[in-house]
Amino acid sequence: MLSLSSRAREAAARISAPVRRILAHSLIYGLAASIADLLFNFYLVSLGYDVAAAGMLATVYRTAGVALGLPIGALIDRAGARRSLILGAALYGVSWALVIMSTSLWALAATYFLAGAASILTVTAVVPLLTGVTAAKERASVFGLNAAAALLIGLVGSALGGVLPGLAANLLQTAPQATGAYRLALASVVALGLLSMLPVIRLAETSAQPDPSATPAPEPARISRLGLVRLALPSLLLGVGGGVFLPFQNLFFRQEFGMSDAGVGAMLAWAAVGMGIGALLGGPATARLGLKRAAWVLRLASAPAMLLLAVPHLATAAAGFFLRGLFVAASYPLNDALVMQTTSARQRGTAVSLMSLLWSLGWAAAAAISGWLQTSYGFTPALIASAVAYLLSAIAIATQPDPEEPAG
């Protein structure tokens, strides 16, 4: 572990200026998104809406990604990742300004849909932009670092978001749960969304320095639509593996182990630590195993980790929960890097959006079916199904063409 962590620190020290700019954007944008995720439902309640309205608006937000995912990918391929990222961040800030000025449910739905579209545009554009400013040998480490930064800033944003309404209430001389307090607190999302544009405004989209000792890699050939779907298959299966269990993880620990709300919260924080560590291990694992092998081996390790949750012993289940998060977080940036290395520059936006779309569909379908089955059969079938989905996802990665191997 010391060797892996030291190699991760060495990789971080070698980060180029363009990558630092993109990571700075990710941190600022991630802070805005995590604050918004925490406070928006509270804002709705302050307006007098109930849980049903919150659920409907959450569906509207996700629907934007599903409905516009492929057009957004095409936009990124046509306009370029940097311009798309700037546009997405600007729209995100503007859309949240419109959200907090809205009070009727239909106005909230329209503006929240716009926020969802802006979010998927911003998040999707990051991956091809990072690909353009990194060399192939450093891509796994950089993608993992970006994922770790997103996880870390999510925790910071949740903590900060929890205190912002109180600070806003003091300024406005009102109650912390008043609409005005939440509206002012959410204004930070507007400011941070717009601020996240600044690090990438002057960024060149292809600024990776080539290795003078290496033979330049040829640009990958264009892939058919069916080929792009094949590359996105591991993401679909990853979504199934997560959706069949993770929406019910809090209920699992309460019902199976009798844990209190505080105990469940501590367990989820424990898993988040595992994911943060895992995101940093992709680079060292790639250096040892190669990109493709590291991606599928780490994804494969998620399956037995998932099965440990079926053991009726809390320490064993906690270990499995931690390891599942670690291996998933380590593998998905590597699969992203593998897909980016396989696709041409003009198809990367479409590839990322298709991966995101299929992941979302897999998650939603699995969650709906799993919730229905759990009423009759409990959690064991869900745990087994999740492990099988992770296994199939690993196989899907392992059987993809390897861009590091010459064809023929």
N, C-alpha and C positions, 0 to 999 in steps of 0.2 A: 504493500500500500504506500509506503514511503517513496518507493521508486516511481510509482505511478503519479503521486502527487507532485514530486519534484519535476517530473517531465511535464506535467500540466503547467507548473509555474514557469518553466523554461519556455514553453510554447506561448504562454501569455506575454512573456517579456519580448518576444519576437513579433508581436502584432504590429502590422503596418499602420501608417496614419489613416489611409482610407477605411480600413477595418475598424479602427478606433472611432471614426466618425459614425459609422453605421451602428456600432455598439452603443454609442452615446444616444443616437436616435432611439434604439430599441429600449434603452433604460428610461428615457423620458416618456416615450409613448406607452411603455408598459406600466409606468407609474400612473399615467392618466387612465388607462384602461382598468387597472385594479381598483382605483378610487371609484370609478364609475360603476363597476360591478358591485361594489359594496353598498353604495349609497342610493342607487337608482330606485330599488324597491322601497326603501325608506321614504324617498321623495314621493313615490306614488301613494303610499299610505297617508302621508301628510296632506295629500290632495283629496283624500277620502275614498280612494280605490281599494279594492280587496285583493285577495290572493288570486282569484280567477283572472282579474285584469292584469296582474303581474305576470301570470303564466301566459296569457295571450300575447302580451308584448314581448316576452322572451321568445316565443315562437316566431313573432314578426321579425325580430332581430336575426334569428338563425335562418329564417326563410330568405333573407336578403343574400346570405352567402350561397345558399343552394340555388336560388333563382339566377343570380348574377355571377356565379363563380366562373363559368366558362367564358362569358363575355369579358369579364375582368382579366382573365388570363390572356385573352386575345389582345386586349388593350395594352397590357404590359409588354407583350411581344412586339406590338406595333409601335408604341410610343417610347418604349425603353423603361427599364426598371426604376431608374432614378426619378424621371419625370412622374412616373406613376406613383412612386412613394411620396413625393412632394404633394401631388394632387390628393392622394388619399389622406395624408396627415392634415392638409388644409380643410378638406371636406369633413374630417372627423371633428376638428375644432368647431367649424361652422355649424355642423349638424347638432352638436351638443348645446351650442348657444340657442338653437331653435328648440331643442328638447326642453330646456329649462324655462323657455318663454311660453311653452304650451301648457294648457290645462285640460282641454277636452280630450277624451279618449281617442277620437279619430285623429286629432292633430298630433297627439303623442305617438300614435301608431305610425303616421307618415314620417315624422321626424326621426323616430327610433329606427325605422326601416333604413332611412338615409344613413344613420350612424352605423348600422350593421354593414351596409354596402361599403362605406368608407373604411371600416375596420378590416373587412376582408381584402380590400384593395391594398391597404397599407401592409398588412401582415404577409400577403402573398408576394408583394414586390420585394420584400427583404431578401428572400432566398436567392432569386436570380441576381440581385444586386451584389450580395456577398460572393456569389460564384464568380462574378466578373472581376472582382478586385482581389481574388485569392488564387494562388497556384494550387494545382491538384494535390500536392503533397501536404499542404497545410489546411486543406478545406475541412477535413474531419475535425481537427482541433478547433478551428474557428466556428464551425457550426455548433459544436458542443458548447463552446464558450458563450455563444449567443443564446442558446437554450438555457444554460445555467443562469445567465444574467436575467432572462425573463422570469425564471422561477424565483430568484432572489428579490427582484424588484416587486414581484407580486406580493410577497410577504411584507415588504416595506410599505407598499401602497395600501394594503389592508390595514396595517397599523396606523398609518397616517390618516386614512379615510375615516377611521374610527374617532379621531379627535377633531377633525375639521368642523363638523357641525357645532360642537361646543364652542370652538373659537369664533365661528361665524355668529353664533347666538350672542356671545359677549359683545361683538362689534355692533350688532343690530339691536341689542337690549331686548331680546326675545327668548322664547323657550328653545332648548336645543333640538326639539322635535317639530318645530314650526316649519312651515313650507319655506319661509324666507331664509332660514338657517341652512336648510338643505340646498336651496337654490344657489346661495352664495358659495357653499362648499363645493357644489358641482361646477361652479364657474372655474375652479382650478383645473377641471378636465378640459375646458375650452382653452385656457391659457397653455396648459402642457401640450395639448394636441397641436396647437399652432407652433409652439416652441420646438417640438420634435422635428420640424422641417429644417431648422437652421443647420444642424451638423452636416446635412447631405446636399445642401443647395449648390455648393461649388465642387461637389465630388464628381470625378470622372468615373464612368461606368466600367471601364476596363483598365484598371491601373495596377494590376498584378505585375510584379517584376519577374520576367522569365529567368529561369536558371540557365546561365550560359553554358553549363556543362551538359545540359540535357537536350535531347532531340525534341524540337517543338512537336506537341501532340496535334494531330490533324483535327479539324473541326468535325464533330460527329455528324453523320448524315441525318437528314430529316427522317422522322419516324412516322409511320402511319398512325391513324387514329386508334386502330385496334392495338398497335404497339404501345401507344401512350396509356391506354386502359390497362394493358398488361403491366406496365411499370407502376401503375397506381394500385394494383391488386393488393400488395402488402399493406397499404394504408387502409383499404376497405376492411381487411381482416383484423388490422390493429384496432379500428373503430369498433368492430364487433366484439373483440376481446375486452375492450374497455367498457362499452355500453352495456354489456350483459351483467356487469357487476358494479362498476364504480358509481352509478347513480344511487345505488342502494347500500354503499359501503357503511354509512353511518348506522343504518338500520341493522346491518349484519352484526356489527360489533355490539350494539345494544341488545339485540335479541339472542345472539349465540353466546355471548359472554357476560351479559348483564351489566355492561359498562354504563357509567353516568355520562351526561352530556360533556362534562369536563374531560372525562377519560377518553371519549370518542374524539374530542378535539385534539387531545394530546397524541392520539394514534394517527390522526390525519397529518399533524405536524411532523411526526416521526417519518411518515411516508414521504413528505415533502423534502425532508433532509436527504433521504435516500435518492430521490430524483435529482436533487442538486448535485450530489456526489456523482451520480451516474452520468449526468450531462458532461462532466469534466473528464470522464474516463474514455470517451470515444477516441480521442486523439492518440493516447498511448496504446489503446487496443489496436487501432489501425496500423500504427508503426510496427506492432508485433505480428499482426495477422494479415494485414492488407485490408483495404476498405470493404470489399464485398464480404469477405469471410468474417470480419469483425461485426458487420451489420447483422448477418444471419445468425451467427453464434450467440451474440448478445440477445437478439430477439428470441431465439430458441430457449435460452436460459430463463426467460420470463414464464414459460409454461410450467416447469416443476415448482418454481417459486409460487405460482398461483395455486397449485395443488396443496401447498403447505397450509393455506388458509382453511382447507377442509379438515385439518387435524383439530380435534376438540381440546386444544391446549393453547392457552393464550400466548405464551412465550413463542411457541412454534408458529402460530398464526401471525404474530407481530413480526417475526423474522421473515416470513413469506411476504407479508405486505410491504416491508421495507425493500426486500430484494426485487419484488415485482416492479416497484417504482424505479429502483436503480437500473435494472436491465432495460426497461422500456425507455427511460430517459437517455440511456447510453446509446440505444440502437436507432431511435428515430432520426436524430440528426445525421447519423451515418447513412441511413437509407435516403434521406434528402440529398446528401452530397453525392451518393451513388447515382441517383436519378439525374441530378444536374450534370454530372460528368458524362452521362449517357446521351443526353439530349443536346441538340444544337442551341445556340444562343437565341434564335428566333422562336424556339418552342418551349423555353423554360417557364415562361409565365403560364402557358396553357398546362404544362405538366404539373406545376405546383398547384394550380387551381383545381385540376382534376383530382389530384391526391387529396386535397382538402374536402372537395365535394364528396368523394366516395367514402372518406373517413366519416364525415358527418352523417351520410346516409346509413352506413354500417352501424354507427353508434345509435342513431335514432331507432332503427328497426330492431336492433338487439335489445335496447332498453325496453321497448314496448312489449316484445315477446317475453323477455325475462320477467318483467313485472307481473304479467299474466300467469306465467308458470309458477312463480314463487308462492302464489296464493294456495297452490295445491301441493307443491313438492319441496318447498323450502329453498335454501340457498345452494345445496350441493350440486344440482344440475347446472346452475349458473356458473359455479366455480369450474366445473369440468368443461363446460362449453367455452369458457374464457381461455382455459389452458389449451384446448384444441385449436381455437382461433389463433392464438399466439404461435402454436406449432405450425399451422398452415401458413401463417404470415412469414415465418422463418424459411419454410420451404419455397415460398413464392420468391423471396429474395435470393435464396441460394440457386434457384434455377433460372434467374435472369442472365442475359449476356453480361460478361464482365468487361467493362471498358478498359481495364488495365491489361487485358490479354489481347494480343493481336488476333484478328479474324483469320479463319482458315483452318 
